[in-house]
Amino acid sequence: MLIRNRGCVDFDVLQAELEVSRATLMRDLQYLRERLDAPIVFDRAEKGYRFGGSTRGRAHELPGLWFSDKEIHALLTMHQLIQGLEAEGVLGRHLQPLLDKLHGMLGSNDVAARELMQRVNIVAAARRPVNARFFELIGSALLERRRVQLLYFTRGRGSESRREVSPQRLTHYRNTWYLDAWCHRSEGLRRFALDAVRDASVLPQTAKEVALATVKAELDGGYGVFAGRRLKWAVLRFSAEAAQWVATEQWHPQQQTRWLADGSLQLRLPYADSTELSMDILRHGDQVRVLAPKDLAAQVAERLRSAAQQYELSNAADAARGG
């Protein structure tokens, strides 16, 4: 803000810097003082506008809130994080006015604020972009408690279907967005990946209300995004080498860990569907062993044998070609 940086600013200078009419500037000053409680006063001795009292350099104003320099830096950092998570720019676009205001509060010569946007790097691996129009539409329906009709692509079946749903919650998980909703076709809670939505429209009907405690109980109980009422418990044993990393990771809020005498780590956690869990187990290769249940151990073992067989066949083909 000009007044903050310069101490006392003449009305004509404010008008020239802001490139507004006299009437607009007068309205803005009145709005800042009366609606936002900004301590801006006219100093007759210096013939300019300044902050009254001892506020200069200490705090900055947003509607109803006061921020220090450090708090603004934290907000800018969070803005970078949101940009790394957003659905094809939609959140960043709506938050841009706030970002501009934060920069203005810090002043044009604040090097730390300018560099911050380049020094916070968010890496979104395997991100699945979401159509911004669908994200806004579903987000609005969620808040307005309206039903939504989806044209949804189910990857497992490779087919599209129309679903009438009552939005309950938006969930961000592993660099993509999901809609937790009551599906009126299947009469139950379901989780829909927003990147798999092919079309969406808001319906006039009021959304069915489901208690958030129920949503959490049914959709958050198992491992990852795969829900189910019948939970199983997996018991994994990680080598001493892998345990150094796994010990600091949260695979599930209800996980149980136990260090073993040889330095290895035992991890016990609930799951409803083994799809995502087995994928995460496989990324640790020979550094992990499934101790229970037997069907999960067999599934992981079969996947490892299949992967090894592909390499053996490839090596055999290369040898036959003399490669």
Buried (B, 14 or more C-beta within 10 A) or exposed (E): BBBBBBBBBEBEBBBEEEEBEEEEBEEEBEEBBEEEEBBBBEEEEEEBBBBBEEBBEEBBBBEEEEBEBEBBBEBBBEBBEBBBBBBBEBBBEEBEEEBEBBBEBBBEEBEEBBEBBEEBEEEBEEEEBBBBBBBBBBBEBBEEEBBBBBBBBEEEEEEEEEBBBBBBBBBEEEBBBBBBBBBBEEEEBBBBBBBBBEEBEBBEEEBBEBEEEEBEEBBBBBBBBBBBEEEBEBBBBBBEEBBEEBEEEEBBEBBEBEEEEEEBBBBBBBBBBBBBBBEBBBEBEEBBBBBEBEEBBEBBEEBBEEEEEEEEEEEEEEEEEEE
